[in-house]
Amino acid sequence: MEEVVDFGQGALLWVLVLLLLAGALALAFGIRWWRVRRYLRAYQALVDWLPAAVQAEDKKALVEAAADAIARHLFPGFPAHHVGILLYNPQRGALEVVAHRGKHPPSQDFLPVDEGIMGRAWHTGQPQRVADVHRDPDYFPVHPDTRAELDVPIPGAEGLLGVIGVESPRRRAFDAQDEFFLSTLARFLGLALEHLTTREALARRLAMRERLSRFYAALRKAQRLEEIATRFGQEVLALSQAVAGAVFLAAEGEGGQTARALFFAPASQGPPPAIPPSAWEDLPTGLWSLSPGETLPETVQALGPAWQRVRMLWVEPLPLSHGLALFGWEQPQQLPLWVWEILPLVGQAVDGALVREALVRRLRSQVRHLRNLRAVDQAMTSRWLGLGRARDQVLRVLLRRLRHAFHLPGAAIWGASLEGDAAEQFVCLAFDGRVPEAVRSVAISRARLVSMQASEAFSPFVIYDIDEQADLLPASLYQALRDSGLRAFAAFRLMAHGRLMGQLEIFHTQPFPKRREWWTNLSAYAYQAAIVLEQTATWRALERTNRELKAALDGALHAWARTVGRRSQATRGHSKRVAALTVSLGRTLGFKGEDLAALRWGALLHDLGKVGVPDAVLFKPGPLTEEEFALVRQHSVWGDEIVGEIPHISPIVRHMVRYHHERWDGSGYPDGLRGEDIPLEARVLAVVDVWDALTSDRPYRPAYPHYAALIYLRENAGVLFDPRVVRQFLRLVSPDENHNAAY
């Protein structure tokens, strides 16, 4: 019997096999396509986020863009999923929620770094993928419907920057690919955050550099210490949001060194109390905070109520300017690092500016003192010829300048009233301002003055407070100062080349400053006063010596003139008559002062050279031979040689002795000068000498009548004599006649 083959069951089997193969292929293709789509979504997330990351101006915008990209492309099943990006906040020490996407808002803005699955990711630095959060002991519930969680740390160059967290209501909602994709985006986000941080830091530094540049420029323009300190204080308050600030500078006060506030905030509290700089040593420098239960130093609490609330303090010494800056905050806080980079620079700049301004003020003070001393020098120079008589006036100029420069109520100078320095009593030579009458009207003995002085010249004897140092003062001086309301007294010994010249005394209604510079500048005025007294004494000694020398010279010259006159009875009195008439004529021609005195001496000595002419020739009754006349003509040369030996003799005297026989037309002797080449004084003497010779008897002829002598002079004007001199002489001896005719 033929066997029948049944193909139905086999075909069905093959169909099933083929269907299974097709399903497997379709499943494999679907899985691959699903994976490709996930890659594409991850790529699209980066493509969408990167432009936004480049354009982001701050971290908030950058992180928000990243959260949008994750929500739209990596996990599109929102609002079922939750996406959060948290960044580390160093001031809070916690993770801060910067961006969030999901149907429920976050229950809190900060998450502790030591709690939850996210805290584990932060501490380990590894992604944390949890299939069922309720089975994880570290789970920290944030959203009530969360079942699965994926947390990926955001890496940075020097540590973690934050965490990206994704939550889902489904268990096992995240796989390794999700972890890979999210980790990749976290790395890109970390790079972008660091780039943005660097860019912000650079922009902040540039802005701060510009701000510092403006601040330094303002400091350079500031002219006063208060202005410099105010700019500094306001700048620090603006940078750091401090609630109180102060800048102190060491200064001299009535009780010694104290701290002067150049800047103080808040200003509503009124002026701060005076703080001795010694209290600064107790304050720790730099930034420091108060621990619970700790109190501020009393020095700071004394600054006012606002300072009593301070819990964090920055103390910056200003060593160059001997100052201190303090700034306070009510709560300890973590200030940005750049603030602490800037504040010391600002402090150093202000310290330098304060020193610069102090140096400028010191330089201006020195210039002012130099100008004052120069004014005294000019007063001495302008009055040098009469310094002995103008001494007190020069001293008053010095005292007035001294009082104004040092803001003194009164000052006075004691010195010897006699010539020289041997006086045992010193009197008040000059005073200015408030000097008690009972003080300046009493002479000071040299012994008492010396006992009051310090051991060194120009070192002051200082009484800072007369009540506290009354035993160092004479009772009369102490009482006079008290009655006048004066509280402080100082005296400088005025020395010059080892000689005690006098004493400079200053008075004040309050204690003197104790700054060395103040007393050094004051001693310069004392030195100048000593110079005035010394030069006055020197000038008086010179005047005395000059008078003695002049008297001796006058006596010698008179003796010479008398010697010449006594050789002949005929010429006796000739020199005196000629001298008197020459002085009168010279005065009408403009001679005055020392020149007029020299004119007199030249007239007295004009024939001094005749001592070398033999009597037989000089007194010959008849005409002289040529040899004898040549001998007589030499007398003017011999006379010039004699007077030339006299030290400091005036040239006028020599001209008159040598040239009184020169003639207007050049016919005279000894040098044959003519016209105005002959010195005027010699032309004057020539007219007077001839007039007296004509009107006096001589051995060889009788005297001319006056009218004949006048005619002779008039006829020889312009020939032998200067016509202008002749005209003036004729007016002098014959004032009733008209002598204006041209001759």
C-alpha positions in Angstrom: 0.0 0.0 0.0 1.4 3.4 -1.1 2.6 5.7 1.8 1.0 9.2 1.8 3.3 12.2 2.8 1.6 15.0 4.9 3.2 18.4 4.1 0.9 20.5 6.3 2.6 20.1 9.6 6.1 20.6 8.2 5.1 23.8 6.4 3.5 25.1 9.4 6.7 24.4 11.3 8.8 26.3 8.8 6.4 29.2 8.8 6.7 29.4 12.5 10.5 29.2 12.3 10.5 32.0 9.7 8.2 34.1 11.8 10.4 33.6 14.8 13.5 34.6 12.8 11.7 37.7 11.4 10.6 38.7 14.9 14.1 38.2 16.3 15.5 40.3 13.4 12.9 42.9 14.0 13.6 42.9 17.8 17.3 43.2 17.2 16.8 46.0 14.7 14.4 47.8 17.0 16.8 47.5 19.9 19.6 48.8 17.8 17.4 51.6 16.5 16.4 52.5 20.0 20.0 52.7 21.0 20.8 54.8 18.0 18.0 57.1 18.9 19.3 57.4 22.5 22.7 58.3 21.1 21.1 60.8 18.8 19.2 62.3 21.7 22.4 62.6 23.7 24.1 64.2 20.8 21.2 66.5 20.3 21.3 67.4 24.0 24.9 68.5 23.6 24.2 70.3 20.3 21.4 72.3 21.9 23.3 73.0 25.1 26.7 74.0 23.7 25.6 77.3 22.0 23.6 78.2 25.1 26.7 77.4 27.2 28.9 79.7 25.0 26.4 82.5 25.2 25.7 82.2 29.0 26.8 85.2 31.0 26.7 83.6 34.4 26.5 80.2 36.1 22.7 80.3 36.5 22.1 80.7 32.8 24.6 78.0 32.0 23.2 75.5 34.4 19.6 76.3 33.4 20.5 75.6 29.7 22.0 72.2 30.8 18.9 71.3 32.7 16.7 72.1 29.7 18.9 69.9 27.4 18.8 67.0 29.8 15.0 67.2 30.3 14.2 67.6 26.6 16.5 65.0 25.0 18.0 62.5 27.5 14.8 61.9 29.6 11.9 63.1 27.6 9.2 61.5 29.8 8.7 64.7 31.8 7.0 65.6 34.1 7.3 62.0 35.3 11.1 62.5 35.7 12.9 65.1 37.9 16.2 66.7 36.9 18.2 68.8 39.3 21.6 70.4 39.0 23.2 71.4 42.2 26.5 73.3 42.7 28.6 73.5 45.8 28.2 76.7 47.8 31.4 77.2 49.9 29.8 79.8 52.1 27.1 77.4 53.2 29.2 74.2 52.9 26.2 72.5 51.0 24.9 71.7 47.6 22.7 74.5 46.3 19.9 73.8 43.8 20.7 76.0 40.8 18.3 74.4 38.2 15.4 72.0 38.5 13.0 70.5 36.0 10.0 68.3 37.1 6.4 68.3 38.2 7.3 68.9 41.9 9.5 71.8 43.0 12.4 70.9 45.3 11.5 70.8 48.9 14.6 72.7 49.9 17.2 74.9 48.2 20.3 73.4 49.9 21.2 69.7 50.5 23.9 68.6 52.9 26.9 67.1 51.3 27.0 64.3 53.9 23.5 62.9 53.4 21.6 61.0 50.8 22.6 59.2 47.6 23.7 62.6 46.1 26.0 63.1 49.1 27.5 59.7 48.4 28.2 60.7 44.8 29.8 63.9 46.0 32.1 62.2 48.5 33.1 59.3 46.3 33.3 61.2 43.1 31.6 58.3 41.3 28.2 58.1 39.6 25.5 56.6 41.8 22.8 54.6 39.9 20.1 53.2 42.2 17.3 50.9 40.8 15.1 51.2 43.9 15.8 54.1 46.3 13.6 52.6 49.0 16.1 49.7 49.3 19.1 52.1 49.7 19.9 53.1 53.3 21.4 56.4 52.2 18.3 57.6 50.4 17.3 61.1 51.4 13.7 61.7 50.3 13.1 64.8 48.2 10.2 63.9 45.9 7.6 61.4 47.2 7.1 59.6 43.9 10.7 58.8 43.3 11.7 55.1 42.8 14.9 55.2 40.8 17.8 57.8 41.0 20.9 58.5 39.0 23.4 61.0 40.5 26.5 62.0 38.5 29.2 64.3 40.0 30.4 67.4 38.0 34.2 67.2 37.8 36.5 70.3 37.9 40.2 70.8 37.6 40.8 71.1 41.3 37.8 69.0 42.6 34.1 68.5 42.2 31.9 71.4 41.3 28.5 69.9 41.9 26.1 67.0 41.1 23.6 66.3 38.4 20.7 64.3 39.8 17.8 62.5 37.8 14.9 60.8 39.5 12.1 58.6 38.0 8.9 57.1 39.4 9.8 53.7 37.8 12.1 51.2 39.3 15.2 50.4 37.2 14.5 53.4 35.1 18.2 54.1 34.3 20.9 51.9 32.8 24.6 52.2 32.0 24.0 54.2 28.9 22.0 56.8 30.8 24.9 56.9 33.3 27.4 57.3 30.4 25.4 60.0 28.6 24.8 62.0 31.8 28.5 61.6 32.9 29.6 62.9 29.5 27.4 66.0 29.8 28.6 66.5 33.4 32.2 66.6 32.1 31.2 69.2 29.5 29.3 71.2 32.1 32.3 71.1 34.4 34.6 72.5 31.6 32.0 75.2 30.8 31.6 76.1 34.5 35.4 76.5 35.0 35.7 78.5 31.8 32.9 80.7 33.0 34.6 81.0 36.4 37.9 82.0 34.8 36.2 84.5 32.5 34.3 86.0 35.5 37.4 86.1 37.5 39.3 87.8 34.7 36.4 90.3 34.1 36.3 90.9 37.9 40.0 91.4 38.0 39.9 93.8 35.1 37.1 95.7 36.7 38.9 95.7 40.0 42.1 96.9 38.3 40.1 99.7 36.7 38.6 100.5 40.1 41.9 100.4 41.8 43.4 102.6 39.0 40.7 105.2 39.6 41.2 104.8 43.4 45.0 105.3 43.1 44.4 108.3 40.8 42.1 109.8 43.4 44.7 109.2 46.1 47.3 111.0 44.0 45.0 114.0 43.6 44.0 114.1 47.3 45.6 117.0 49.1 44.7 116.4 52.7 45.2 113.5 55.1 41.4 113.4 55.8 40.6 113.2 52.1 43.0 110.2 51.6 41.6 108.4 54.6 38.0 109.0 53.7 38.5 107.6 50.2 40.2 104.6 51.7 37.4 104.0 54.2 34.6 104.4 51.7 36.3 102.1 49.2 36.7 99.3 51.8 33.1 99.7 53.0 31.9 99.4 49.4 34.1 96.4 48.6 33.4 94.3 51.7 30.0 95.6 53.0 31.6 96.3 56.4 29.3 98.0 58.9 31.9 100.1 60.6 35.3 101.5 59.7 37.9 103.8 61.1 41.4 105.1 60.1 43.6 106.5 62.9 46.9 108.4 62.7 49.3 109.0 65.6 49.3 112.7 66.6 50.6 114.9 69.3 48.0 115.9 71.8 47.9 117.8 75.1 48.6 114.7 77.1 51.2 113.2 74.7 50.7 110.9 71.7 47.1 110.1 70.8 45.3 108.7 67.8 43.5 111.2 65.5 40.6 109.8 63.5 40.9 110.7 59.8 37.9 108.6 58.9 35.2 107.2 61.1 32.0 105.3 60.1 29.1 105.3 60.9 29.5 109.1 61.3 26.1 109.4 63.1 27.9 108.2 66.3 29.8 111.5 66.5 33.5 111.9 66.9 35.4 108.9 68.3 37.3 109.0 71.6 41.0 109.7 71.6 43.0 106.4 71.6 46.6 106.3 72.7 48.7 104.5 70.0 50.0 102.2 72.7 46.6 100.5 72.8 47.1 99.4 69.2 49.7 97.0 70.3 47.0 94.9 72.0 45.0 94.4 68.8 45.9 91.3 66.7 46.4 92.3 63.0 44.6 90.8 60.0 41.1 89.2 59.9 39.8 87.5 63.0 36.4 86.5 64.3 35.0 86.3 67.7 34.1 82.8 69.0 30.9 82.4 71.0 31.2 84.1 74.4 34.3 86.1 73.4 34.1 89.9 73.6 35.9 92.6 71.7 38.9 94.4 73.2 37.9 97.5 75.2 39.8 99.7 72.6 37.3 98.6 69.9 34.2 98.7 72.2 35.0 102.3 73.1 34.5 103.4 69.5 30.7 103.3 69.9 27.6 101.2 69.8 28.0 100.1 66.2 31.5 98.7 67.0 30.1 96.8 70.0 28.0 94.7 67.7 31.0 93.7 65.6 31.8 90.0 65.5 34.5 89.9 62.8 37.3 92.5 62.6 40.0 93.4 60.1 42.9 95.3 61.6 45.4 96.7 59.1 48.5 98.5 60.4 49.8 101.5 58.5 53.4 101.3 59.5 54.8 104.0 57.3 52.4 106.7 58.4 52.2 105.4 62.0 48.5 104.7 61.7 45.9 101.9 61.9 42.8 100.9 60.0 39.9 98.9 61.4 36.8 97.5 59.7 34.1 95.4 61.3 31.2 93.1 60.3 28.3 92.1 62.5 28.5 88.5 61.6 31.4 86.3 60.7 31.2 85.6 57.0 33.3 84.1 54.2 34.3 87.1 52.1 35.3 86.4 48.5 39.0 85.7 48.0 39.5 88.6 45.7 38.4 91.0 48.5 41.3 89.8 50.6 43.6 90.1 47.6 42.5 93.7 47.1 42.2 95.1 50.7 45.9 94.8 51.6 46.8 96.5 48.3 44.5 99.3 49.1 45.9 99.5 52.6 49.4 99.7 51.3 48.4 102.4 48.7 46.8 104.4 51.4 49.7 104.0 53.8 52.0 105.3 51.0 49.6 108.2 50.2 49.5 109.2 53.8 53.3 109.2 54.0 53.5 111.2 50.8 51.0 113.7 52.1 52.9 113.9 55.4 56.1 114.5 53.5 54.5 117.1 51.4 53.2 118.9 54.5 56.6 118.6 56.1 58.2 120.0 53.0 55.7 122.8 52.9 56.5 123.5 56.5 60.2 123.5 55.8 59.7 125.9 52.8 57.6 128.2 55.0 60.4 128.2 57.7 63.0 128.9 55.0 61.0 131.7 53.6 60.7 133.2 57.1 64.4 132.9 57.7 65.0 134.3 54.3 62.8 137.3 55.1 64.9 137.9 58.2 68.1 137.7 56.1 66.6 140.2 53.7 65.7 142.5 56.6 69.3 142.2 57.8 70.7 142.8 54.4 68.5 145.8 53.6 69.5 147.4 56.9 73.1 146.3 57.1 74.6 149.7 56.9 72.5 150.7 59.9 72.2 147.3 61.5 73.4 148.6 64.8 70.5 151.0 64.9 67.9 148.7 63.2 68.6 145.6 65.3 65.4 145.7 67.2 63.4 146.1 64.0 65.0 143.0 62.5 64.3 141.1 65.7 60.7 142.0 65.5 60.5 140.7 62.0 61.9 137.4 63.2 59.6 137.2 66.1 56.5 137.9 64.0 57.5 135.2 61.5 58.2 132.7 64.3 54.9 133.3 66.1 52.8 132.8 62.9 54.8 129.7 61.8 54.4 127.9 65.2 51.1 129.5 66.3 52.5 130.9 69.4 50.7 133.5 71.5 53.9 135.4 72.3 57.7 135.5 71.9 60.5 137.8 73.0 64.3 138.2 72.7 66.6 139.3 75.5 70.1 140.6 74.9 72.8 143.1 76.0 71.9 146.8 75.6 75.6 147.8 75.7 78.1 147.5 73.0 79.9 144.2 73.2 78.9 141.1 75.2 80.3 141.9 78.6 77.0 143.2 80.1 75.8 141.5 83.2 72.2 142.4 82.5 70.0 141.3 79.6 67.0 143.4 78.6 64.1 142.7 76.4 65.2 143.9 73.0 62.1 143.0 71.0 58.8 141.1 71.6 55.8 140.2 69.6 52.3 139.1 70.7 51.4 138.2 74.2 54.3 138.8 76.5 53.5 139.9 80.1 54.6 143.4 81.0 56.0 142.1 84.2 58.3 139.8 82.3 59.6 142.1 79.5 60.1 145.1 81.8 62.6 143.3 84.1 66.2 142.8 83.2 67.6 139.3 83.4 71.0 138.7 85.0 73.5 136.7 83.0 73.9 134.3 85.9 70.1 133.5 86.0 70.0 133.2 82.2 72.8 130.6 82.2 71.3 128.6 85.0 68.0 128.2 83.1 69.6 126.9 79.9 70.3 123.4 78.8 73.8 122.2 78.4 74.0 122.6 74.6 73.6 125.7 72.5 70.1 126.2 71.0 68.8 123.3 73.2 65.6 124.6 74.8 64.9 124.9 78.5 61.2 123.8 78.4 58.4 124.1 80.9 55.5 122.1 79.5 53.2 123.0 82.3 54.2 125.8 84.8 52.0 124.3 87.5 53.6 120.9 87.4 57.2 122.3 87.0 56.9 125.5 89.1 60.0 124.6 91.1 62.1 125.1 88.0 61.0 128.7 87.4 61.9 131.9 89.4 58.9 132.8 91.5 58.4 136.2 89.8 58.4 134.6 86.3 56.0 131.9 87.4 53.6 134.4 88.9 53.7 136.7 85.8 52.9 133.7 83.5 50.0 132.6 85.7 48.6 136.1 85.9 48.7 136.3 82.1 47.0 133.0 81.5 50.1 131.4 80.0 50.7 127.8 80.7 54.0 126.8 78.9 57.3 128.5 78.7 60.6 127.7 76.8 63.9 129.5 76.5 66.7 129.1 74.0 70.3 130.2 74.8 71.6 132.3 71.9 75.2 131.5 71.3 77.6 132.7 68.6 81.2 131.5 68.4 81.2 130.5 72.1 79.8 133.9 73.2 76.4 134.2 75.0 74.5 136.8 73.0 71.1 136.6 74.7 68.0 134.5 75.1 64.9 133.7 73.0 61.7 133.0 75.0 58.4 131.6 73.8 55.1 131.4 75.6 51.9 129.3 75.1 48.5 128.9 76.7 48.7 125.1 76.3 51.5 122.5 76.6 54.1 122.5 73.8 54.2 119.6 71.3 56.8 117.0 72.0 57.7 116.3 68.4 61.4 116.5 67.8 60.9 118.1 64.4 58.9 120.9 66.0 61.8 121.9 68.3 64.4 121.4 65.6 62.6 123.9 63.3 62.2 126.3 66.3 65.9 126.1 67.0 66.6 127.4 63.5 64.9 130.6 64.5 66.9 130.8 67.7 70.1 130.4 65.6 69.0 133.2 63.3 68.3 135.4 66.3 71.8 134.7 67.6 73.2 135.7 64.2 71.4 139.0 64.3 72.7 139.8 67.7 76.2 138.7 66.8 76.3 140.7 63.6 74.9 143.7 65.4 77.7 143.5 67.9 80.2 143.0 65.1 78.8 145.9 63.2 79.0 148.2 66.3 82.5 147.1 66.9 83.4 147.9 63.2 81.7 151.2 63.5 83.7 152.0 66.6 86.9 150.9 65.0 86.1 152.8 61.8 85.4 156.0 63.8 88.8 155.6 65.6 90.6 154.9 62.3 88.9 157.9 60.6 89.8 160.2 63.5 93.4 159.0 63.3 93.5 159.5 59.5 91.9 162.9 59.8 94.5 163.9 62.4 97.4 162.7 60.1 96.0 164.4 57.0 95.5 167.6 58.9 99.1 167.4 60.2 100.4 167.0 56.6 98.3 169.9 55.4 99.6 172.1 58.3 103.2 171.0 57.5 102.8 172.2 53.9 101.2 175.5 55.0 103.9 176.3 57.5 106.7 176.3 55.0 105.6 179.7 53.7 103.9 182.6 55.4 102.4 183.5 52.0 100.7 180.2 51.4 99.7 179.7 55.1 95.9 179.1 55.1 95.8 178.5 51.4 94.7 174.8 51.7 92.0 175.6 54.3 90.5 178.4 52.2 90.7 176.3 49.0 89.1 173.3 50.9 86.2 175.4 52.1 85.5 177.0 48.8 85.9 173.7 46.9 83.3 172.0 49.1 80.8 174.8 48.5 81.4 174.7 44.8 81.3 170.9 44.7 78.0 170.8 46.5 76.4 173.0 43.8 77.7 170.6 41.2 76.1 167.5 42.8 78.8 166.1 45.1 77.4 164.7 48.3 78.2 162.3 51.1 81.5 160.5 51.0 82.4 162.1 47.7 82.0 165.6 49.2 84.2 164.5 52.1 86.8 163.2 49.6 86.6 166.6 47.8 87.5 168.3 51.0 90.5 166.1 51.6 91.7 166.5 48.0 91.6 170.2 48.4 93.5 170.1 51.7 96.2 167.9 50.3 96.5 169.2 46.7 99.9 170.8 47.4 101.2 167.9 49.5 103.9 167.2 46.9 105.5 170.6 47.4 107.3 169.1 50.4 109.8 167.7 47.8 110.4 171.2 46.2 113.4 173.0 47.7 112.6 176.2 49.6 115.0 178.2 47.4 112.9 177.3 44.4 109.5 177.3 46.1 109.9 180.8 47.7 112.1 182.4 45.0 110.9 186.1 44.7 111.7 186.4 41.0 110.9 184.3 37.9 111.9 180.7 37.8 114.2 179.2 35.3 113.0 176.3 33.1 114.8 173.8 35.3 113.3 175.3 38.4 109.8 175.4 36.9 110.2 171.7 35.8 111.0 170.9 39.4 107.9 172.7 40.7 105.7 170.9 38.1 106.7 167.6 39.7 104.9 168.4 42.9 101.6 167.0 41.6 103.2 163.7 40.8 105.0 163.5 44.1 101.8 164.4 46.0 99.9 161.6 44.1 102.6 159.1 45.1 102.3 160.1 48.7 98.5 159.9 49.0 98.6 156.7 47.0 100.3 155.0 50.0 97.3 155.7 52.2 95.1 152.5 52.4 91.6 152.8 51.0 92.1 156.5 50.0 89.3 157.7 47.7 90.2 158.0 43.9 88.8 161.6 44.1 91.6 162.6 46.4 94.3 161.2 44.1 92.7 162.8 41.0 92.6 166.2 42.7 96.2 166.0 43.9 97.6 164.9 40.5 95.4 166.8 38.0 94.6 170.1 39.6 97.1 171.8 37.2 95.6 170.3 34.1 94.0 172.8 31.8 90.9 172.7 29.6 92.9 173.2 26.4 95.5 170.6 27.2 98.2 173.0 28.2 98.5 171.9 31.8 100.6 169.3 33.6 101.7 166.6 34.5 99.8 164.5 31.8 98.5 167.2 29.4 94.9 166.1 29.7 92.2 168.2 28.0 88.5 168.9 28.3 86.3 166.3 30.0 89.2 163.8 30.2 90.2 165.8 33.2 88.2 164.4 36.2 85.5 166.9 37.4 86.9 167.1 40.9 90.2 168.3 39.4 88.5 170.8 37.2 86.7 172.2 40.3 89.9 172.4 42.3 91.7 174.1 39.4 89.3 177.0 39.4 89.3 177.5 43.1 93.1 177.1 43.4 93.7 179.8 40.8 91.1 182.1 42.4 92.8 181.8 45.8 96.2 182.2 44.3 95.2 185.4 42.4 93.5 186.9 45.3 96.4 186.3 47.7 99.8 188.0 48.0 102.8 186.1 46.6 106.5 186.9 47.0 106.7 187.8 43.4 103.4 189.9 43.1 100.6 191.5 45.1 97.1 190.1 45.3 94.6 190.8 42.5 91.5 192.7 43.2 88.4 190.5 43.2 87.0 192.1 40.0 90.3 191.5 38.2 90.3 187.8 39.3 86.7 187.4 38.1 87.7 188.9 34.8 90.6 186.5 34.5 88.4 183.5 35.2 85.8 184.7 32.8 88.3 185.3 30.0 89.9 181.8 30.5 86.6 179.9 30.7 86.7 177.4 27.8 90.5 178.0 27.5 92.1 177.0 30.7 89.1 176.1 32.8 85.8 174.2 32.4 83.3 176.9 31.4 80.5 175.2 33.4 82.6 175.1 36.6 83.6 178.8 36.1 80.0 179.8 35.7 79.0 178.0 38.9 82.0 179.5 40.7 81.2 183.0 39.6 77.6 182.6 40.8 79.0 181.4 44.1 81.4 184.3 44.8 79.5 187.0 43.0 75.8 186.1 43.2 74.6 189.7 42.4 76.0 189.7 38.9 74.6 188.0 35.8 76.9 185.1 34.8 74.8 183.5 32.2 76.9 184.8 29.3 78.4 182.1 27.0 82.1 181.7 27.8 
